[in-house]
């Protein structure tokens, strides 16, 4: 977050209302094109939905933290003892939200990694079957 001239955090603008269409998605790489069949397309849809859902959850937590940080700053500047005491709970919530974001990214990493490994195994299996066909046709 950047600081404005008066020392308050200034929120970075993000567009959270974007939707992804098939035209917005990158063209599949090797093994993800027409030859991969329906399984690859279903996998791509699953991955895109997982990414989209995860990023929405992350953005929601970050937006909430932005609000909480603003409240913490106001309470701090007021120097009212009750407001300063409230900051303890607000900062705990901020820390909890950061842990939530970390967990979302960790889960997303595991999921995407699993899909990549699954796709590679599928490609390697298909490559092995193709080479067997080639060898048998040459004999």
Buried (B, 14 or more C-beta within 10 A) or exposed (E): EEEEEEEBBEBEEEEEEEEEEEEEEEEBEEBBEEEBEEEBBEBBEEBBEBBEEBBEBBBBBBBBBBEBBBBBBEBEEEEEEEBEEBBEEBEEBBEEBEEBBEEBEEEBEEBBEEBEEEBEEBBEEBEEEEEEEEEEEEE
